[in-house]
Amino acid sequence: MTTTVSALYDDYGAAKSAVDALEAAGISRSDISIVANNVDNRYVVDRPSNAAADAGTGAGLGVVVGGAGGLLAGLGMLAIPGVGPVVAAGWLIATAAGAAAGAVVGGAAGGIIGSMTEAGVDERDAHFYAEGVRRGGTLVAVRANDAQVASVRSILERYEHVDPRTRAALYQQSGWRSFDETRDPYTAEEIAAERERLR
């Protein structure tokens, strides 16, 4: 049986370290996904990509971010309604883009939530993860077999992950109930303020 194990990170560097550790532990790149908010253009893309077409076919997303290797060498730029620009790679975004029926990946936000719930993630958690990316975070999602789940969870939790219950409670204090793709994405200034607030 396959289980999806996910973690949200405030810091992209922590998420990158988790992905590197997953790959070093033998987790297949095809079972790892990463989606990072890029509203503030903090991730440099070396060349343009057609992320929608590539993700829809399950191919690599066609760009390199910050000279990374492994799965991270396949990161591509795309836009998600309610989130804005992201860099992403892996099965989650490929499935979401496919769910958008070949539309520009800008139409794939519901697809990400749908992809996560279809992979066994609780819908409430899927909304939390989408909102976390909207607010500047980075999501790592891993498809793990029964023998891998404990190890994958341990690796993801080793790198300054966000506690979902605590963070969701903080979001709810400001009136948040669920991810809404019709809302405007956070601006770079709002993300900077959110990051500062959560320190």
N, C-alpha and C positions, 0 to 999 in steps of 0.2 A: 504494500500500500504506500502511496505517496502522500506526504504532508507538506503544506507550504508553511515555512518558518520565515517570519518577517521581522525586520527591525527598522526603526526610524532613527536617524542621526541628525543632530543640529550641525555637526561639522562634517563636511565632505571628506576631509582627510581621515576621519575615524571610519567612515563608510568604506573608503578606498582600502584602508588597512584590513577591514573585515573581509572584503572581497579577495584581497591578496591572500589572506590566511585561509579562506575557504578553498581557493585554488591550490594552495600549498598542501592542504589536507586531502586533496584528491577529489574534491567536488567538481563535477563536470561543469565547464563554462556554460553548457547548454541548459543547466539547471539553476543558474544564477541570473538575477536581474537587478539592475540599479536604475533609479530615476532620481535625478537631482535638479532642484530648482535652479534656474540660471537667469532670473529676471535681472539681476545686477551684473550680468556678463562677467562673473568671476572666473568662469571656466573658458579657457582659450581654445578655440577650434582651429586646427591647422588648415583645414580646407572645407569647402561647403559640401553638403550631402543632400541626398534625396531621402530623408529619413522615413517618410511615409511609405514610399514604394519599397524600400529595403525592409522596413519593419513588417510590412504587410506580407512579404514573402518569407519572413523569418530569417532573412540574411543579415549579415553584419550591417550596422547603421552607417558605415562608410566614412568615419572621421576618427581622428586621434585627438584626445584631450590631454594636454600637458605631458605628452610623450609617454603615456602609460602603456603597459603591456598587458597581455592576457585579455580577459573579457573587456577590460577598460580601454583597450586599443580600439574596440568597436563602437565606442560611444558616438552617438549622433545627436544633432539638434532637432527638436521638434517643438510644437506648441500644443498645450492642453488647455481647453476652455476652463476658465476659473483659476488656472494656475499660471499660465503664460509660458514663456520659453523654458524648456528643460533640456538636459543632456540625459540620454538613456540608452540602455542596451539590455538585451536578454529576452527570454521567453515571455515575460509579462507584457512588455511593450509590443512585441511582435503579435501576441494574441489580441491585445487591445486594438492595435491598428487593423488587424484582420476583422475584428468585430465592427469596426467603423466602415466596413465594406469598401475598402479601397479609397475612402475619402481622404482628404488631407488629414494628417494625424491630428490636426486641430480639432477634429470631431471625435477624438478617442477618449475623452475623460471618463464618460460613463463606461467605456470599454475597459479602462483600467480597474474600476470598481467591480465591474462584471467579471473581468478576468480573475481578480482576486477571489471573489465569492465562489466562482466556478471551481477554483483550485482549493476550496475548503476554508478560506479565510472568512471569519464571521463578518457579516455585512457592516455592523457597527465599527469593527476594527478597520475594514476597508475604507470606510468614510474617514476615519481618524487618520489613516496613512495618507490619503489624498489631501486632506486638510494640512497635514504636517508638511508635505511637499509644497503646498500652496504658500505656506508661511516661511519658506526658505530652507526646508529640510531635505534630506536625502533618504530614500527608501531602498533597502536591500531586501529582496525576496528570493527564497531558495526552495526549490522542489527537492525534498529529501525522502529517501525510503526509510522504513522503520528503523533500520540499523544505523542510519545517519542522523536522525532527528536530534538526539541528545548532544552529539558533537557539534552539529550546525548551530544549535541554540547556544551552546557554550561559546563558540567562536563569535557569534553575533553580539552576545552580551559582554564580551571581553573589551569591546572598543567604544566605550562611552555612549551606549545606546540610550534612547529616550524611554522612560517608563510610560507605556501607553495609558494606564489608568490615571496616573498623576497628571500627565500632560493634558489628557482629555478633560479632566476636571478643571484645569486652568482655562482651557478653551471655553468650556461651558460657563464659567464665571463671567465671561464677556458676552454671553448670549448664544454661543455657537451650539447647534444641534446636529448638523450633518454637513458634509461637503456639498456645495452648490456650484455647479459648473457655470451657472448664469451670472455669478458675481464677477466683478472686475478682479483681475489678478492683483496681488499686492505689488506696489511700486518698489523700486530698489530702496527708497527711503523707508518705506513701511517694513520691509524685510530687515533692514539694518536696525530699526527700532525694536522689532520683534526679537531679533537675536540678542540685543542688549537687555531687553526685559527678561529674557529667559536665562541669562547668565547667573 
